[in-house]
């Protein structure tokens, strides 16, 4: 089986939206500092681009949680692979994710982080698939709402490939004869 990638959101559209989100987030945290929690691996691409556009003081930490296997559907099992290096108690925390899909992973992660007593806890995602939601998750900042298609690029992968694409594309599997 081969795969092709069709462009869903161009590099220019992604760039423009991240700039706009940076202004919106900076306005919200004006006069404060914000601690970004980047959800690895995919979230790191978006986190770096977003951080460059924030005008408030920023610190960054990384967390890795997973609910995906090697396929294209969520397994429903959430596990922490890498925890934060720094304490978040009393800090403004913005979780930065590449995509919100079923909501299972983010629901688990947000409850986990909330128990650590941050001053505030908000969620920012580049992509949101609300029609796939099985767990209610409030997203404070959304780049793009997308249809239920399997997407790659800008940090998102298919079998660890395509993360480096500068745009968001849809994986189309082709069955070989």
C-alpha positions in Angstrom: 0.0 0.0 0.0 1.3 3.5 -0.9 0.2 6.8 0.4 -0.2 10.2 -1.2 -0.5 13.5 0.6 -3.1 16.1 -0.5 -2.7 19.7 0.8 -5.6 20.6 3.1 -4.2 23.8 4.6 -1.3 25.6 2.8 1.9 26.8 4.5 0.8 30.4 4.0 -2.6 29.8 5.7 -0.9 28.1 8.6 1.6 30.9 9.0 -1.1 33.6 8.9 -3.3 31.9 11.4 -0.4 31.3 13.9 0.5 35.0 13.7 -3.1 35.9 14.5 -3.2 33.4 17.4 0.0 34.8 18.8 -1.5 38.3 19.0 -4.7 36.9 20.6 -2.8 34.9 23.2 -0.3 37.8 23.9 -3.3 40.1 24.5 -4.9 37.6 27.0 -1.6 37.2 29.0 -0.6 40.9 28.7 1.5 41.9 31.8 2.0 38.2 32.7 4.3 35.4 31.7 3.0 32.2 30.3 4.4 28.6 30.6 3.9 26.7 27.4 3.5 22.9 27.8 4.2 21.4 24.4 2.7 18.0 23.8 5.3 15.9 22.0 6.1 14.9 19.4 3.8 16.7 17.1 3.1 19.7 19.2 6.7 20.9 19.1 6.5 22.3 15.6 3.4 24.4 16.4 4.8 25.4 19.9 8.0 26.8 18.4 6.2 28.8 15.7 3.7 30.1 18.2 6.3 31.0 20.9 8.1 33.2 18.3 5.0 35.2 17.9 4.2 35.8 21.6 5.1 39.2 23.0 4.8 38.2 26.7 7.6 36.4 28.6 7.5 32.7 27.7 8.9 29.5 29.2 8.5 26.1 27.6 8.4 22.5 28.9 7.5 19.3 27.2 5.2 16.4 28.0 4.6 13.3 26.0 1.3 11.4 26.2 0.0 8.9 23.7 -3.2 7.3 22.7 -2.2 6.2 19.2 -0.7 3.1 17.9 0.8 2.8 14.5 -2.6 3.1 12.7 -4.8 6.0 11.9 -7.3 5.6 14.8 -7.0 6.4 18.5 -6.5 3.3 20.6 -8.3 4.9 23.6 -5.5 4.0 26.0 -3.6 7.1 27.4 -0.2 6.8 28.9 2.4 9.4 30.0 5.7 8.8 28.2 7.6 11.9 29.4 6.5 14.2 32.3 7.3 17.8 32.8 10.7 18.9 34.0 9.4 21.9 35.9 6.7 22.5 38.5 3.6 24.5 37.2 2.0 25.4 40.6 1.0 29.0 40.6 1.9 29.6 36.9 -0.1 30.5 33.9 0.0 27.3 31.8 -1.0 27.1 28.1 -1.0 23.5 26.8 0.0 23.5 23.1 -1.2 20.6 21.0 -1.0 19.8 17.3 -4.5 18.3 17.1 -7.6 17.6 19.3 -9.3 14.6 18.0 -11.4 12.3 20.3 -10.5 14.4 23.3 -9.5 11.4 25.4 -5.8 12.3 25.6 -6.3 16.0 26.2 -9.0 15.3 28.9 -6.6 13.1 30.7 -3.7 15.5 30.3 -5.7 18.6 31.4 -7.0 16.8 34.6 -3.4 15.7 35.3 -2.1 19.2 35.0 -5.1 20.8 36.9 -4.2 18.6 39.9 -0.8 20.4 40.0 -2.4 23.7 40.9 -1.4 26.1 38.1 -2.6 29.7 38.4 -4.5 29.2 35.1 -4.7 26.4 32.6 -5.8 26.9 29.0 -5.6 24.8 25.8 -4.3 25.9 22.4 -4.4 23.6 19.3 -3.5 24.1 15.7 -6.2 21.6 14.5 -9.5 20.6 15.9 -11.7 17.7 14.7 -14.9 18.4 16.8 -17.0 15.7 15.0 -14.6 13.0 16.3 -15.0 14.2 20.0 -16.0 11.5 22.4 -14.8 13.4 25.6 -15.8 17.0 26.2 -12.7 19.2 26.0 -12.8 23.0 26.0 -10.3 24.5 23.5 -9.4 28.1 24.2 -7.5 28.8 21.0 -8.1 26.9 17.8 -6.1 27.4 14.6 -8.4 25.4 12.2 -11.4 23.2 12.5 -11.0 20.4 10.1 -13.1 17.5 8.8 -12.6 13.9 9.9 -9.7 13.0 7.7 -6.3 11.6 8.6 -3.9 14.6 8.5 -0.1 15.0 8.5 2.4 17.7 8.3 3.3 20.5 10.7 4.2 18.0 13.3 1.5 15.4 12.6 2.7 12.0 11.3 1.8 8.8 9.7 4.1 6.0 10.9 6.6 8.7 12.0 6.7 10.3 8.5 5.6 13.6 7.2 6.0 15.6 10.4 8.3 18.0 8.6 5.8 19.1 5.9 5.3 22.9 6.2 1.6 22.5 5.5 -1.3 20.3 6.7 -2.1 17.5 4.3 -4.5 14.5 4.1 -3.1 11.0 3.8 -4.7 9.1 1.0 -3.9 5.4 1.0 -3.6 3.8 -2.4 -4.0 0.0 -2.7 -1.5 -1.5 -5.1 -2.6 -4.1 -7.7 
